[in-house]
């Protein structure tokens, strides 16, 4: 239940001043996007001024302080005590940090799924996880490797992948397709799935080049955590116990950011049905949404074999991405929402 009171005094009503607080690491997506990139685009607005700072002093004149993910809670409480008039925002809230949820006024989240879940605790504003991509990485189908299926993201999505996707990928790799997985295996260990033909360590300097040299990108989202739950889900899927139902489970922080990278690099996407992927892929003119083994197999193989379709889908998704996920528009939307909900105290 939301209990925050947003009737704090705003000093700079015509041009809101925002500070993003915390020492940033560019290896972390939340730091890169929610702090550095978000701040950069807020500064392009006429009605906002944004800065990046490591810590806050009493002389700080900002109206809103947004704290990076995992900012130390003791330091956060000290800052709130020094500057009680700050509107306090947090990034990527977590159920494991109830104290942080209770003292913050609002949260920045990356998707509708995340907003729907965490809105029970506090006011949430969406800023999609839009990376800044250098155009030099964009290649036409004729310049990319053939029959290369690419995944990038968290190792867990591979460890707990839906059995339908796993079976489709096994068929494809037996037929000579390459499956490369880009993730932090040095930290998390290598995934043991047999369909992975190439493990690539995620590196900030090389990951976009690796992704751009692919034929099609895949975005699984099912997340059956826990040994018993994972075994039960696979048993139900194999035995077709729920013949007319979908069996899906995804994290409360699910988002379409993995697909965004592919879209920005003009690589067509095959994604698992459900969640934010529907926004760009729902009408199957810019990519495919799949559930069954056969739909995954057919969609991936078709995009690898049909260069014209591959190009048409990737061009359409690229245009949709530019129109629907313009970071300037989302930054302006944030300021409008902040003024409406926070400055006008509409959520008391």
Secondary structure as a PSIPRED ss2 file (coil, helix, strand):
# PSIPRED VFORMAT (PSIPRED V4.0)

   1 X C   1.000  0.000  0.000
   2 X C   1.000  0.000  0.000
   3 X C   1.000  0.000  0.000
   4 X C   1.000  0.000  0.000
   5 X C   1.000  0.000  0.000
   6 X C   1.000  0.000  0.000
   7 X C   1.000  0.000  0.000
   8 X C   1.000  0.000  0.000
   9 X C   1.000  0.000  0.000
  10 X C   1.000  0.000  0.000
  11 X C   1.000  0.000  0.000
  12 X C   1.000  0.000  0.000
  13 X C   1.000  0.000  0.000
  14 X C   1.000  0.000  0.000
  15 X C   1.000  0.000  0.000
  16 X E   0.000  0.000  1.000
  17 X E   0.000  0.000  1.000
  18 X E   0.000  0.000  1.000
  19 X E   0.000  0.000  1.000
  20 X E   0.000  0.000  1.000
  21 X E   0.000  0.000  1.000
  22 X C   1.000  0.000  0.000
  23 X C   1.000  0.000  0.000
  24 X C   1.000  0.000  0.000
  25 X C   1.000  0.000  0.000
  26 X C   1.000  0.000  0.000
  27 X C   1.000  0.000  0.000
  28 X C   1.000  0.000  0.000
  29 X H   0.000  1.000  0.000
  30 X H   0.000  1.000  0.000
  31 X H   0.000  1.000  0.000
  32 X H   0.000  1.000  0.000
  33 X H   0.000  1.000  0.000
  34 X H   0.000  1.000  0.000
  35 X H   0.000  1.000  0.000
  36 X H   0.000  1.000  0.000
  37 X H   0.000  1.000  0.000
  38 X H   0.000  1.000  0.000
  39 X H   0.000  1.000  0.000
  40 X H   0.000  1.000  0.000
  41 X H   0.000  1.000  0.000
  42 X H   0.000  1.000  0.000
  43 X C   1.000  0.000  0.000
  44 X C   1.000  0.000  0.000
  45 X C   1.000  0.000  0.000
  46 X C   1.000  0.000  0.000
  47 X C   1.000  0.000  0.000
  48 X E   0.000  0.000  1.000
  49 X E   0.000  0.000  1.000
  50 X E   0.000  0.000  1.000
  51 X E   0.000  0.000  1.000
  52 X E   0.000  0.000  1.000
  53 X E   0.000  0.000  1.000
  54 X C   1.000  0.000  0.000
  55 X C   1.000  0.000  0.000
  56 X C   1.000  0.000  0.000
  57 X C   1.000  0.000  0.000
  58 X C   1.000  0.000  0.000
  59 X C   1.000  0.000  0.000
  60 X C   1.000  0.000  0.000
  61 X C   1.000  0.000  0.000
  62 X C   1.000  0.000  0.000
  63 X C   1.000  0.000  0.000
  64 X E   0.000  0.000  1.000
  65 X E   0.000  0.000  1.000
  66 X E   0.000  0.000  1.000
  67 X E   0.000  0.000  1.000
  68 X C   1.000  0.000  0.000
  69 X C   1.000  0.000  0.000
  70 X C   1.000  0.000  0.000
  71 X C   1.000  0.000  0.000
  72 X C   1.000  0.000  0.000
  73 X H   0.000  1.000  0.000
  74 X H   0.000  1.000  0.000
  75 X H   0.000  1.000  0.000
  76 X H   0.000  1.000  0.000
  77 X H   0.000  1.000  0.000
  78 X H   0.000  1.000  0.000
  79 X H   0.000  1.000  0.000
  80 X H   0.000  1.000  0.000
  81 X H   0.000  1.000  0.000
  82 X H   0.000  1.000  0.000
  83 X C   1.000  0.000  0.000
  84 X C   1.000  0.000  0.000
  85 X C   1.000  0.000  0.000
  86 X C   1.000  0.000  0.000
  87 X E   0.000  0.000  1.000
  88 X E   0.000  0.000  1.000
  89 X E   0.000  0.000  1.000
  90 X E   0.000  0.000  1.000
  91 X E   0.000  0.000  1.000
  92 X C   1.000  0.000  0.000
  93 X C   1.000  0.000  0.000
  94 X C   1.000  0.000  0.000
  95 X C   1.000  0.000  0.000
  96 X C   1.000  0.000  0.000
  97 X C   1.000  0.000  0.000
  98 X H   0.000  1.000  0.000
  99 X H   0.000  1.000  0.000
 100 X H   0.000  1.000  0.000
 101 X H   0.000  1.000  0.000
 102 X H   0.000  1.000  0.000
 103 X H   0.000  1.000  0.000
 104 X C   1.000  0.000  0.000
 105 X C   1.000  0.000  0.000
 106 X E   0.000  0.000  1.000
 107 X E   0.000  0.000  1.000
 108 X E   0.000  0.000  1.000
 109 X E   0.000  0.000  1.000
 110 X C   1.000  0.000  0.000
 111 X C   1.000  0.000  0.000
 112 X H   0.000  1.000  0.000
 113 X H   0.000  1.000  0.000
 114 X H   0.000  1.000  0.000
 115 X H   0.000  1.000  0.000
 116 X H   0.000  1.000  0.000
 117 X H   0.000  1.000  0.000
 118 X H   0.000  1.000  0.000
 119 X C   1.000  0.000  0.000
 120 X C   1.000  0.000  0.000
 121 X C   1.000  0.000  0.000
 122 X C   1.000  0.000  0.000
 123 X E   0.000  0.000  1.000
 124 X E   0.000  0.000  1.000
 125 X E   0.000  0.000  1.000
 126 X E   0.000  0.000  1.000
 127 X C   1.000  0.000  0.000
 128 X C   1.000  0.000  0.000
 129 X C   1.000  0.000  0.000
 130 X C   1.000  0.000  0.000
 131 X C   1.000  0.000  0.000
 132 X C   1.000  0.000  0.000
 133 X C   1.000  0.000  0.000
 134 X C   1.000  0.000  0.000
 135 X H   0.000  1.000  0.000
 136 X H   0.000  1.000  0.000
 137 X H   0.000  1.000  0.000
 138 X C   1.000  0.000  0.000
 139 X C   1.000  0.000  0.000
 140 X C   1.000  0.000  0.000
 141 X H   0.000  1.000  0.000
 142 X H   0.000  1.000  0.000
 143 X H   0.000  1.000  0.000
 144 X C   1.000  0.000  0.000
 145 X C   1.000  0.000  0.000
 146 X C   1.000  0.000  0.000
 147 X C   1.000  0.000  0.000
 148 X E   0.000  0.000  1.000
 149 X E   0.000  0.000  1.000
 150 X E   0.000  0.000  1.000
 151 X E   0.000  0.000  1.000
 152 X E   0.000  0.000  1.000
 153 X C   1.000  0.000  0.000
 154 X C   1.000  0.000  0.000
 155 X C   1.000  0.000  0.000
 156 X H   0.000  1.000  0.000
 157 X H   0.000  1.000  0.000
 158 X H   0.000  1.000  0.000
 159 X H   0.000  1.000  0.000
 160 X C   1.000  0.000  0.000
 161 X C   1.000  0.000  0.000
 162 X C   1.000  0.000  0.000
 163 X H   0.000  1.000  0.000
 164 X H   0.000  1.000  0.000
 165 X H   0.000  1.000  0.000
 166 X H   0.000  1.000  0.000
 167 X H   0.000  1.000  0.000
 168 X H   0.000  1.000  0.000
 169 X H   0.000  1.000  0.000
 170 X H   0.000  1.000  0.000
 171 X H   0.000  1.000  0.000
 172 X H   0.000  1.000  0.000
 173 X H   0.000  1.000  0.000
 174 X H   0.000  1.000  0.000
 175 X C   1.000  0.000  0.000
 176 X C   1.000  0.000  0.000
 177 X C   1.000  0.000  0.000
 178 X E   0.000  0.000  1.000
 179 X E   0.000  0.000  1.000
 180 X E   0.000  0.000  1.000
 181 X E   0.000  0.000  1.000
 182 X E   0.000  0.000  1.000
 183 X E   0.000  0.000  1.000
 184 X C   1.000  0.000  0.000
 185 X H   0.000  1.000  0.000
 186 X H   0.000  1.000  0.000
 187 X H   0.000  1.000  0.000
 188 X H   0.000  1.000  0.000
 189 X C   1.000  0.000  0.000
 190 X C   1.000  0.000  0.000
 191 X C   1.000  0.000  0.000
 192 X C   1.000  0.000  0.000
 193 X C   1.000  0.000  0.000
 194 X C   1.000  0.000  0.000
 195 X C   1.000  0.000  0.000
 196 X C   1.000  0.000  0.000
 197 X C   1.000  0.000  0.000
 198 X E   0.000  0.000  1.000
 199 X E   0.000  0.000  1.000
 200 X E   0.000  0.000  1.000
 201 X E   0.000  0.000  1.000
 202 X C   1.000  0.000  0.000
 203 X C   1.000  0.000  0.000
 204 X C   1.000  0.000  0.000
 205 X C   1.000  0.000  0.000
 206 X C   1.000  0.000  0.000
 207 X H   0.000  1.000  0.000
 208 X H   0.000  1.000  0.000
 209 X H   0.000  1.000  0.000
 210 X H   0.000  1.000  0.000
 211 X H   0.000  1.000  0.000
 212 X H   0.000  1.000  0.000
 213 X C   1.000  0.000  0.000
 214 X C   1.000  0.000  0.000
 215 X C   1.000  0.000  0.000
 216 X E   0.000  0.000  1.000
 217 X E   0.000  0.000  1.000
 218 X E   0.000  0.000  1.000
 219 X E   0.000  0.000  1.000
 220 X C   1.000  0.000  0.000
 221 X C   1.000  0.000  0.000
 222 X C   1.000  0.000  0.000
 223 X C   1.000  0.000  0.000
 224 X C   1.000  0.000  0.000
 225 X C   1.000  0.000  0.000
 226 X C   1.000  0.000  0.000
 227 X H   0.000  1.000  0.000
 228 X H   0.000  1.000  0.000
 229 X H   0.000  1.000  0.000
 230 X H   0.000  1.000  0.000
 231 X H   0.000  1.000  0.000
 232 X H   0.000  1.000  0.000
 233 X H   0.000  1.000  0.000
 234 X H   0.000  1.000  0.000
 235 X H   0.000  1.000  0.000
 236 X H   0.000  1.000  0.000
 237 X H   0.000  1.000  0.000
 238 X H   0.000  1.000  0.000
 239 X H   0.000  1.000  0.000
 240 X C   1.000  0.000  0.000
 241 X C   1.000  0.000  0.000
 242 X C   1.000  0.000  0.000
 243 X C   1.000  0.000  0.000
 244 X C   1.000  0.000  0.000
 245 X C   1.000  0.000  0.000
 246 X C   1.000  0.000  0.000
 247 X C   1.000  0.000  0.000
 248 X C   1.000  0.000  0.000
 249 X C   1.000  0.000  0.000
 250 X C   1.000  0.000  0.000
 251 X C   1.000  0.000  0.000
 252 X C   1.000  0.000  0.000
 253 X C   1.000  0.000  0.000
 254 X C   1.000  0.000  0.000
 255 X C   1.000  0.000  0.000
 256 X C   1.000  0.000  0.000
 257 X H   0.000  1.000  0.000
 258 X H   0.000  1.000  0.000
 259 X H   0.000  1.000  0.000
 260 X H   0.000  1.000  0.000
 261 X H   0.000  1.000  0.000
 262 X H   0.000  1.000  0.000
 263 X H   0.000  1.000  0.000
 264 X H   0.000  1.000  0.000
 265 X C   1.000  0.000  0.000
 266 X C   1.000  0.000  0.000
 267 X C   1.000  0.000  0.000
 268 X C   1.000  0.000  0.000
 269 X E   0.000  0.000  1.000
 270 X E   0.000  0.000  1.000
 271 X E   0.000  0.000  1.000
 272 X E   0.000  0.000  1.000
 273 X C   1.000  0.000  0.000
 274 X C   1.000  0.000  0.000
 275 X H   0.000  1.000  0.000
 276 X H   0.000  1.000  0.000
 277 X H   0.000  1.000  0.000
 278 X H   0.000  1.000  0.000
 279 X H   0.000  1.000  0.000
 280 X H   0.000  1.000  0.000
 281 X H   0.000  1.000  0.000
 282 X C   1.000  0.000  0.000
 283 X C   1.000  0.000  0.000
 284 X C   1.000  0.000  0.000
 285 X C   1.000  0.000  0.000
 286 X C   1.000  0.000  0.000
 287 X E   0.000  0.000  1.000
 288 X E   0.000  0.000  1.000
 289 X E   0.000  0.000  1.000
 290 X E   0.000  0.000  1.000
 291 X C   1.000  0.000  0.000
 292 X C   1.000  0.000  0.000
 293 X H   0.000  1.000  0.000
 294 X H   0.000  1.000  0.000
 295 X H   0.000  1.000  0.000
 296 X H   0.000  1.000  0.000
 297 X H   0.000  1.000  0.000
 298 X H   0.000  1.000  0.000
 299 X H   0.000  1.000  0.000
 300 X H   0.000  1.000  0.000
 301 X H   0.000  1.000  0.000
 302 X H   0.000  1.000  0.000
 303 X H   0.000  1.000  0.000
 304 X H   0.000  1.000  0.000
 305 X H   0.000  1.000  0.000
 306 X C   1.000  0.000  0.000
 307 X H   0.000  1.000  0.000
 308 X H   0.000  1.000  0.000
 309 X H   0.000  1.000  0.000
 310 X H   0.000  1.000  0.000
 311 X H   0.000  1.000  0.000
 312 X H   0.000  1.000  0.000
 313 X H   0.000  1.000  0.000
 314 X H   0.000  1.000  0.000
 315 X H   0.000  1.000  0.000
 316 X H   0.000  1.000  0.000
 317 X H   0.000  1.000  0.000
 318 X H   0.000  1.000  0.000
 319 X H   0.000  1.000  0.000
 320 X H   0.000  1.000  0.000
 321 X H   0.000  1.000  0.000
 322 X H   0.000  1.000  0.000
 323 X H   0.000  1.000  0.000
 324 X H   0.000  1.000  0.000
 325 X C   1.000  0.000  0.000
 326 X C   1.000  0.000  0.000
 327 X H   0.000  1.000  0.000
 328 X H   0.000  1.000  0.000
 329 X H   0.000  1.000  0.000
 330 X H   0.000  1.000  0.000
 331 X H   0.000  1.000  0.000
 332 X H   0.000  1.000  0.000
 333 X H   0.000  1.000  0.000
 334 X H   0.000  1.000  0.000
 335 X H   0.000  1.000  0.000
 336 X H   0.000  1.000  0.000
 337 X H   0.000  1.000  0.000
 338 X H   0.000  1.000  0.000
 339 X H   0.000  1.000  0.000
 340 X H   0.000  1.000  0.000
 341 X H   0.000  1.000  0.000
 342 X H   0.000  1.000  0.000
 343 X H   0.000  1.000  0.000
 344 X C   1.000  0.000  0.000
 345 X C   1.000  0.000  0.000
 346 X C   1.000  0.000  0.000
 347 X C   1.000  0.000  0.000
 348 X C   1.000  0.000  0.000
